[in-house]
Amino acid sequence: MFYLVKTGCQWYMLPLDFPRWQLVYYYYRKWASQLNFDLLLEKLRGQVRVKRGQRVEPSVGIMDSQSVKWGNNASLNGVDGNKKVKG
């Protein structure tokens, strides 16, 4: 599963040492619908944080955004002065 996420390859292009791609896809969809991956990633993140000397749960979150030019911006009123992008 992580191979697919990391490489972005198509299901049918999995390496030959994997089972048939249909079987891998079946289990991926089954586990994803049960939120197993969310639980697994949460546990792994906690373990990595502890190994780095941090608390299991983060105490601060950071959100970032990006302004993107697209289409005809003539109808948009705002201007992002720092990035010189309308919208």
DOGU-873477 format. One line per field, with one value per atom (N, C-alpha, C, O): x, y, z; atom name. Coordinates in Angstrom, 3 decimals. Each point is the difference from the previous one (the first is absolute). Layout:
# residues N
c1: [X:...] $
c2: [Y:...] $
c3: [Z:...] $
name: [CA:...] $
***
This chain:
# residues 87
c1: [0.821:-0.821:0.866:-0.249:1.265:0.840:0.807:0.347:-0.046:0.696:-0.826:0.532:-1.821:-0.876:-0.055:0.061:-0.174:-0.075:1.297:-0.027:1.160:1.285:0.322:0.469:-0.716:0.393:-1.085:0.287:-1.539:-1.097:-0.233:-0.633:1.125:-0.163:-1.432:-0.736:0.363:-1.318:-0.077:1.015:-2.225:-0.164:0.575:0.675:-0.932:0.457:1.504:0.530:0.162:1.442:0.765:1.187:-1.841:0.695:1.121:-0.108:1.173:1.093:-0.483:-1.033:1.786:-0.401:-0.006:-0.650:1.362:0.000:-1.261:-0.164:-0.732:-1.295:-0.981:0.227:-1.311:-1.068:-0.622:0.391:-1.353:-0.685:-0.547:-0.450:0.488:-0.400:-1.459:-0.353:-0.506:-1.407:-0.174:-0.842:1.641:-0.061:0.535:-0.579:1.665:0.566:-1.003:-0.210:-0.405:-0.982:-1.214:-0.520:0.063:-1.144:0.269:-0.825:1.976:0.310:0.241:-0.358:0.964:0.189:-1.342:-0.169:-0.786:-1.317:-0.717:-0.644:0.761:-0.656:0.555:-0.764:2.089:0.617:-0.197:-0.188:0.230:-0.186:-1.403:-0.182:-0.812:-1.368:-0.220:-0.915:1.739:-0.109:0.873:0.090:0.552:0.884:1.222:0.594:-0.209:1.193:1.262:0.888:-0.791:1.195:0.133:1.104:-2.228:0.046:0.524:0.825:-1.308:0.468:1.475:0.757:-0.349:1.400:0.915:1.024:-1.390:0.836:0.043:1.032:-2.134:-0.023:0.970:0.732:-0.725:0.922:1.447:0.862:-0.593:1.371:0.494:1.145:-1.997:0.394:0.347:0.977:-1.779:0.276:1.326:0.751:-0.456:1.267:1.188:1.012:-1.128:1.092:0.217:1.143:-2.222:0.128:0.686:0.838:-1.181:0.616:1.492:0.819:-0.461:1.416:0.793:1.201:-1.879:0.658:0.006:0.456:-0.960:-0.005:-1.158:0.060:-1.102:-1.162:-1.157:0.044:-1.089:-1.212:-0.719:0.189:-1.016:-0.708:-0.899:-0.022:-0.711:-0.903:0.654:0.606:-0.721:0.560:-0.770:-1.196:1.879:-0.642:-0.359:-0.763:1.304:-0.238:-0.224:0.628:-1.517:-0.211:0.253:-0.275:0.794:0.287:-0.763:0.027:-0.702:-0.727:0.610:0.312:-0.146:0.585:-0.942:-0.781:0.852:-0.827:0.815:1.082:-1.620:0.709:-1.003:-1.081:1.422:-0.836:0.417:1.189:-2.180:0.287:-0.766:-1.194:1.874:-0.668:-0.686:0.584:-1.834:-0.703:-1.126:-0.615:0.348:-1.127:0.016:1.048:-2.237:-0.171:-0.299:-1.088:2.022:-0.166:-0.681:-0.022:-0.530:-0.590:-1.182:-0.263:-0.459:-1.185:0.322:-0.888:2.122:0.378:0.409:0.697:-1.115:0.222:1.255:0.641:-0.261:1.114:1.349:0.121:0.903:1.365:0.903:-0.077:0.922:1.002:1.219:0.734:-0.516:1.052:1.399:0.855:-0.608:1.335:0.335:1.133:-2.126:0.261:-0.478:0.211:-0.856:-0.489:-0.944:0.084:-0.990:-0.954:-1.386:-0.285:-0.587:-1.382:-0.748:0.255:-1.177:-0.831:-0.002:-0.655] $
c2: [-1.190:1.190:1.255:0.932:-0.911:1.185:0.177:1.123:-2.227:0.092:0.842:0.874:-1.135:0.732:1.468:0.865:-0.571:1.385:0.735:1.156:-1.816:0.660:0.224:1.074:-2.075:0.104:0.551:0.540:-0.666:0.457:-0.890:0.430:-1.653:-0.883:-0.515:0.028:-0.488:-0.580:-1.364:-0.674:0.274:-1.280:-1.149:-0.870:0.856:-1.119:0.015:-0.923:1.961:0.084:-0.342:0.308:-0.936:-0.406:-0.978:-0.736:0.713:-0.932:-1.447:-0.321:-0.531:-1.393:-0.777:-1.042:1.523:-0.727:0.266:-0.584:1.452:0.212:-1.043:-0.574:0.326:-0.837:0.719:1.122:-1.763:0.644:1.354:0.146:0.834:1.359:0.054:0.820:-1.672:0.004:-0.376:0.569:-1.530:-0.424:1.096:0.261:0.365:1.091:1.150:0.575:-0.246:1.080:-0.331:0.874:-2.118:-0.427:0.249:0.592:-1.044:0.182:1.467:0.454:0.277:1.433:0.681:0.728:-0.939:0.623:-0.456:0.799:-2.080:-0.541:0.662:0.444:-0.376:0.572:1.515:0.563:0.094:1.451:0.370:1.003:-1.799:0.309:-0.222:0.580:-1.408:-0.257:0.941:-0.142:1.095:0.990:-0.629:0.597:-1.795:-0.648:0.804:0.050:0.585:0.765:1.225:0.362:0.269:1.153:-0.401:0.701:-1.832:-0.480:-0.367:0.321:-1.000:-0.406:1.224:0.040:0.954:1.197:0.776:0.577:-0.554:0.680:-0.658:0.691:-2.032:-0.729:0.223:0.249:-0.338:0.195:1.412:0.185:0.808:1.379:0.178:0.670:-1.270:0.081:-0.637:0.543:-1.703:-0.678:0.821:0.092:0.501:0.830:1.212:0.366:0.265:1.171:-0.360:0.760:-1.909:-0.420:-0.258:0.382:-1.031:-0.256:1.294:0.041:1.010:1.291:0.828:1.143:-1.716:0.708:0.968:0.909:-1.085:0.880:-0.743:-1.217:1.977:-0.635:-0.720:0.326:-1.307:-0.784:0.900:-0.133:1.036:0.895:1.370:0.527:0.050:1.332:1.045:-0.155:1.214:1.052:1.212:0.858:-0.775:1.140:-0.510:-0.969:1.620:-0.315:1.235:1.115:-1.297:1.107:-0.228:-1.091:2.136:-0.090:0.989:1.133:-1.557:0.845:0.018:-0.932:1.984:0.065:0.608:0.548:-0.657:0.504:0.678:-0.538:1.701:0.681:-0.470:-0.101:-0.186:-0.529:0.808:0.248:0.167:0.675:-1.055:-1.037:1.312:-0.914:0.740:0.892:-1.250:0.546:1.509:0.640:-0.084:1.442:0.547:-0.228:0.933:0.524:1.371:0.658:-0.210:1.336:0.150:1.100:-2.193:0.107:-0.088:0.195:-0.481:-0.111:1.367:0.745:-0.408:1.346:0.140:1.050:-2.069:0.124:-0.061:-0.466:0.950:-0.068:-0.418:0.568:-1.540:-0.392:0.875:-0.239:1.251:0.986:-0.581:0.457:-1.446:-0.576:-0.819:0.015:-0.727:-0.901:0.573:-0.607:1.779:0.664:-0.905:-0.075:-0.615:-0.897:0.473:0.238:-0.095:0.386:-1.187:-1.143:1.411:-1.086:-0.052:-0.861] $
c3: [0.000:0.000:0.000:-0.765:1.622:0.083:-1.284:-0.365:-0.322:-1.291:-0.961:-0.684:0.633:-0.907:0.377:-0.874:2.154:0.444:-0.305:-0.422:0.633:-0.196:-1.473:-0.375:-0.458:-1.397:-0.888:-1.068:1.493:-0.830:-1.205:-0.964:0.990:-1.152:-0.074:0.986:-2.143:-0.200:0.667:0.177:0.191:0.690:-0.816:0.550:-1.844:-0.818:-0.256:-0.618:1.088:-0.175:1.277:0.104:0.862:1.221:-0.340:-0.981:1.765:-0.268:0.008:0.587:-1.240:-0.156:1.314:0.087:0.941:1.271:0.817:1.072:-1.550:0.629:-0.535:-1.065:1.796:-0.569:-1.200:-0.322:-0.335:-1.119:0.445:1.137:-2.021:0.380:0.431:0.848:-1.408:0.386:1.465:0.695:-0.223:1.392:0.929:1.055:-1.444:0.797:0.079:1.068:-2.194:-0.025:0.857:0.694:-0.729:0.811:1.487:0.696:-0.221:1.422:0.348:1.087:-2.011:0.244:0.202:0.978:-1.863:0.111:1.269:0.679:-0.368:1.196:1.256:0.858:-0.746:1.194:0.049:1.079:-2.223:-0.027:0.451:0.689:-1.066:0.407:1.495:0.585:0.027:1.439:0.816:1.219:-1.874:0.634:0.654:0.897:-1.334:0.554:-0.264:0.852:-2.026:-0.318:0.896:0.408:-0.106:0.903:1.373:0.585:-0.074:1.306:-0.045:0.916:-1.995:-0.149:-0.056:0.682:-1.489:-0.114:1.307:0.343:0.387:1.289:0.978:0.710:-0.671:0.886:-0.419:0.842:-2.145:-0.480:0.283:0.412:-0.630:0.281:1.471:0.333:0.550:1.431:0.366:0.810:-1.408:0.286:-0.477:0.695:-1.870:-0.531:0.886:0.276:0.176:0.868:1.313:0.485:0.095:1.264:-0.209:0.836:-1.956:-0.289:-0.175:0.268:-0.718:-0.188:1.276:-0.002:1.096:1.273:0.149:0.828:-1.607:0.077:0.651:0.176:0.180:0.515:-1.142:-1.172:1.533:-1.014:-0.849:-1.224:1.851:-0.717:-0.190:0.933:-2.121:-0.215:0.801:0.243:0.163:0.782:-0.848:0.444:-1.664:-0.867:-1.420:-0.425:-0.294:-1.409:-0.838:0.441:-1.640:-0.896:-1.303:-0.569:0.112:-1.257:-0.974:0.367:-1.594:-1.027:-1.195:-0.193:-0.603:-1.194:-1.132:0.213:-1.406:-1.167:-0.918:-0.240:-0.271:-0.985:-1.379:-0.302:-0.535:-1.331:-1.031:0.166:-1.235:-1.105:-0.853:-0.311:-0.065:-0.896:-0.690:0.585:-1.804:-0.740:-0.106:0.089:-0.282:-0.116:1.395:0.529:0.061:1.354:0.007:1.040:-2.164:-0.073:0.945:0.488:-0.221:0.850:1.488:0.829:-0.477:1.404:0.533:-0.689:1.896:0.521:0.839:-0.045:0.814:0.928:-0.686:-1.133:1.845:-0.506:1.143:1.090:-1.320:0.982:-0.274:-0.959:1.797:-0.257:-0.004:-0.759:1.585:0.077:-1.241:-0.480:-0.030:-1.120:-1.322:-1.050:1.087:-1.209:-0.796:-1.226:1.943:-0.627:0.355:1.173:-2.152:0.273:0.574:-0.379:1.292:0.524:1.488:0.587] $
name: [N:CA:C:O:N:CA:C:O:N:CA:C:O:N:CA:C:O:N:CA:C:O:N:CA:C:O:N:CA:C:O:N:CA:C:O:N:CA:C:O:N:CA:C:O:N:CA:C:O:N:CA:C:O:N:CA:C:O:N:CA:C:O:N:CA:C:O:N:CA:C:O:N:CA:C:O:N:CA:C:O:N:CA:C:O:N:CA:C:O:N:CA:C:O:N:CA:C:O:N:CA:C:O:N:CA:C:O:N:CA:C:O:N:CA:C:O:N:CA:C:O:N:CA:C:O:N:CA:C:O:N:CA:C:O:N:CA:C:O:N:CA:C:O:N:CA:C:O:N:CA:C:O:N:CA:C:O:N:CA:C:O:N:CA:C:O:N:CA:C:O:N:CA:C:O:N:CA:C:O:N:CA:C:O:N:CA:C:O:N:CA:C:O:N:CA:C:O:N:CA:C:O:N:CA:C:O:N:CA:C:O:N:CA:C:O:N:CA:C:O:N:CA:C:O:N:CA:C:O:N:CA:C:O:N:CA:C:O:N:CA:C:O:N:CA:C:O:N:CA:C:O:N:CA:C:O:N:CA:C:O:N:CA:C:O:N:CA:C:O:N:CA:C:O:N:CA:C:O:N:CA:C:O:N:CA:C:O:N:CA:C:O:N:CA:C:O:N:CA:C:O:N:CA:C:O:N:CA:C:O:N:CA:C:O:N:CA:C:O:N:CA:C:O:N:CA:C:O:N:CA:C:O:N:CA:C:O:N:CA:C:O:N:CA:C:O:N:CA:C:O:N:CA:C:O:N:CA:C:O:N:CA:C:O:N:CA:C:O:N:CA:C:O:N:CA:C:O:N:CA:C:O:N:CA:C:O:N:CA:C:O] $
***
